[in-house]
């Protein structure tokens, strides 16, 4: 299955330590972050990647190329960095290149889960969307999801603390037809709106994952992930 990585944003929160680099190229434990993401996908047998890029697009393309040296097949959907489309708009912009079904993840997320199992769950799912959720209980970030009977029944990034116990893991699967619904939507468009609309229509399945998420969008997240990836080989773990 194809994986769309949303890697076009400004990186405002991490700008102070990014040194002008797009988030995908920020060094983490000695390697540009995008390489860690590609490693995770390749280990699950996923080699078809669509990078949705905007800010720093040329630098990302120069480093990743067509993905061959990473054992991947990488294509690009490029936005005007002066008029970014938003996380959902990036997928609208990428419509001609999206496969019938695809995974979508953020360009600053490190998600050490079984992607192949997520694909299998979506293949068996009657709904046009599936969200991976993590039983966060307010620990790593503000929880924003409630699940019942295998579906997401509540999703709100502004949910009051303590009202829900799961969080959007940052990995979803969608049919391209879902994105076609927004081809004439005003931009910028947030992916959260697309997912919320699916919830309202009873169309978003849920898959609970047990592996903690990490993200490099903030300096503290970057430091935490760097420590994890540096220490993993010493502890005999696969990062």
C-alpha positions in Angstrom: 0.0 0.0 0.0 1.1 3.5 -0.7 2.1 5.8 2.2 1.6 9.6 1.9 3.9 11.5 4.2 2.7 15.1 4.9 6.1 16.9 5.0 5.3 20.3 3.6 4.8 22.5 6.7 6.7 25.4 8.1 8.1 23.7 11.2 7.4 26.9 13.3 7.8 25.2 16.7 11.1 23.6 15.9 12.6 26.4 13.9 14.9 27.6 16.6 16.9 24.3 16.5 16.3 23.3 12.9 19.0 25.5 11.5 16.8 26.4 8.5 16.2 22.7 7.5 12.8 21.3 6.8 11.6 18.9 9.5 12.2 15.9 7.3 15.9 16.7 7.2 16.6 17.6 10.8 19.3 15.3 12.2 18.1 12.8 14.7 20.7 10.4 16.2 23.0 11.2 13.4 20.6 10.8 10.4 18.0 13.0 8.7 14.6 12.2 10.2 13.1 11.1 6.9 15.5 8.2 6.8 14.1 6.9 10.2 10.6 7.1 8.8 11.5 5.2 5.6 13.2 2.5 7.7 10.0 1.9 9.6 8.0 1.6 6.4 10.5 -0.7 4.7 10.6 -3.1 7.7 6.8 -3.6 7.3 7.2 -4.3 3.5 5.9 -0.9 2.5 8.1 0.7 -0.3 5.7 3.0 -2.1 5.9 6.5 -0.7 4.4 9.8 -1.8 6.1 12.8 -0.1 3.8 15.8 0.1 6.2 18.7 0.2 6.2 22.5 0.2 8.7 24.3 2.4 12.2 22.9 1.7 10.9 20.7 -1.1 14.1 21.0 -3.2 16.3 20.0 -0.3 14.1 17.0 0.6 14.1 15.9 -3.1 17.8 16.3 -3.4 18.4 14.1 -0.3 15.8 11.4 -0.9 15.7 11.3 -4.7 13.6 8.5 -6.1 14.2 6.5 -2.9 16.3 3.8 -4.6 19.2 4.1 -2.2 16.8 3.5 0.7 15.2 0.6 -0.9 12.0 2.6 -1.6 10.0 4.1 -4.5 9.5 7.8 -3.7 7.3 10.3 -5.7 6.5 13.9 -4.8 3.4 16.1 -4.7 4.7 19.7 -4.4 2.9 22.7 -3.0 3.7 26.4 -3.4 5.5 27.1 -0.1 4.1 30.6 -0.1 0.5 29.2 -0.2 0.5 26.0 1.7 -2.7 23.9 1.4 -2.8 22.5 4.9 -2.5 18.9 5.9 -5.8 17.9 4.3 -5.3 20.2 1.3 -1.9 18.5 0.7 -3.8 15.3 0.0 -6.3 17.2 -2.3 -3.3 18.6 -4.1 -1.9 15.1 -4.4 -5.1 13.5 -5.8 -3.7 12.5 -9.2 -0.9 10.6 -7.5 -2.8 8.9 -4.8 -3.5 5.2 -5.0 -7.0 3.8 -4.5 -6.1 3.1 -0.8 -3.3 4.7 1.1 -1.8 5.3 4.5 -1.2 8.9 5.6 1.2 10.1 8.3 2.9 13.3 9.4 6.4 14.3 8.4 7.4 14.9 12.0 6.0 11.6 13.5 8.0 8.5 14.5 5.5 5.7 14.8 7.1 2.3 15.6 4.1 0.1 14.9 3.3 -2.7 12.5 2.2 -0.9 9.3 1.5 -4.1 7.5 -1.0 -5.1 10.1 -2.7 -1.7 9.7 -2.9 -2.3 6.0 -4.5 -5.7 6.5 -7.0 -4.3 9.0 -8.0 -1.6 6.5 -8.3 -4.1 3.6 -10.8 -6.0 5.8 -12.7 -2.8 6.9 -16.0 -1.8 5.4 -15.4 1.9 6.1 -13.6 4.3 3.8 -11.3 5.5 6.6 -9.4 4.0 9.5 -7.6 5.8 12.3 -4.9 4.3 14.5 -5.5 5.3 18.1 -3.3 4.9 21.2 -4.7 4.6 24.7 -2.9 7.8 25.9 -4.9 8.7 29.0 -3.4 12.2 28.8 0.2 11.0 29.3 2.1 12.1 26.2 -0.3 14.7 24.8 -3.9 15.7 25.1 -6.2 12.8 24.4 -8.8 13.6 21.7 -10.5 10.3 20.6 -13.3 8.1 21.9 -13.8 4.6 20.4 -16.8 2.3 20.5 -17.7 -0.9 18.6 -14.6 -0.6 16.5 -15.3 2.9 15.3 -14.1 6.4 16.2 -17.3 8.0 17.7 -15.7 11.2 19.0 -12.7 13.2 17.7 -11.8 16.7 18.8 -8.3 18.1 19.2 -9.8 20.6 21.7 -11.4 17.9 23.9 -11.2 19.0 27.6 -8.5 17.1 29.6 -9.9 14.0 31.2 -12.9 13.6 28.9 -11.5 11.0 26.6 -8.7 8.4 27.0 -7.4 7.8 23.4 -5.4 9.9 21.0 -5.0 10.1 17.3 -1.8 8.1 16.7 -0.9 10.1 13.6 -1.4 7.2 11.2 -4.6 6.7 9.2 -5.7 4.8 6.1 -8.1 6.3 3.6 -9.7 5.5 0.3 -8.9 8.1 -2.4 -12.6 8.6 -2.9 -12.7 10.4 0.5 -10.2 13.0 -0.7 -12.2 13.4 -3.9 -15.1 14.8 -1.8 -12.9 17.8 -1.0 -11.6 18.6 -4.5 -13.5 22.0 -4.5 -13.0 22.8 -0.8 -11.5 26.1 0.3 -7.8 25.9 1.2 -6.0 25.6 3.5 -7.8 22.5 4.6 -6.8 20.5 7.8 -6.8 16.7 7.8 -8.6 16.9 11.1 -11.7 18.2 9.3 -11.7 15.3 6.9 -11.4 12.8 9.7 -14.0 14.7 11.8 -16.4 14.5 8.8 -15.8 10.7 8.6 -16.6 10.4 12.3 -19.8 12.4 11.9 -20.9 10.0 9.1 -20.0 6.9 11.0 -17.3 6.1 8.4 -14.1 6.0 10.5 -12.9 2.7 11.8 -10.5 2.5 14.8 -7.5 0.3 15.3 -5.8 0.5 18.7 -2.0 0.3 18.6 0.1 -0.3 21.7 3.4 1.3 20.7 4.0 4.8 21.9 4.3 7.6 19.4 7.1 10.2 19.1 7.3 13.5 17.3 10.0 16.0 16.5 7.8 19.1 16.0 9.0 20.6 19.3 12.6 20.7 20.7 11.7 18.5 23.7 10.3 15.8 21.3 13.4 16.0 19.2 15.6 15.5 22.2 13.5 12.6 23.5 13.5 10.7 20.2 17.2 11.3 19.6 17.9 9.7 23.0 15.6 6.7 22.2 17.2 6.0 18.8 20.8 6.4 20.1 20.2 4.1 23.1 18.2 1.4 21.2 21.2 -0.4 19.6 23.1 -0.4 23.0 20.1 -2.1 24.6 19.9 -4.6 21.8 16.6 -3.2 20.5 15.5 -2.3 17.0 14.8 1.4 16.9 
